[in-house]
Amino acid sequence: MNKIFRLLVSGIFFFNLSLCLASEPIKLSSTFNEEEVKWVKDKGDSSVFGSAYIELENGIKKGCASFNVELLPVANYSNERILKTYGNNVSGQILISQNPPKFEPDAKKYHELDITTTCNSKNQFELNSVPQGDFYILAFIIWDEEKDGVAKKLGGAVMKKIHVKANSKLKVNL
């Protein structure tokens, strides 16, 4: 009975959350501080590699082939955005159908201070010259599908928080 109650409460929470996400942009309490994350552009001696997949509502997994993977430095601003998008700061995914939130302010520099690559045809990625530090690694697996003459975005994003040590090779599977 307790398990059913928890499932019911979780369902109500996520339904209400989806209603909130469908409305106005979420106002962030933190502000973007470029000084806090500019180290991400320093040349490092580490690499991060692996593969990424997103699980769709029908249970089918779609790989990251030809889609972007990003390393975002952990900071107050990114922590808040990740938490409000994925519901935690450890790992997760969000589908377009779940109406991912938009944020206010949406700092332009936040989207520029990252390390980006593209997955190969085998759904694998590799990021080189990565500096040591804490990051969120995200794979954006989003595509357009036309149905009845109307283009619709499908897919979503997967995320995991990682720590990169100096002079290391870190394997990450999303």
Helices and strands as residue ranges (DSSP letters): H 2-21, E 26-27, H 34-37, G 38-41, E 46-51, E 53-55, E 61-63, E 68-73, H 76-86, E 91-95, G 96-98, E 103-104, G 108-111, E 115-118, E 124-130, E 133-147, E 150-164, E 169-173
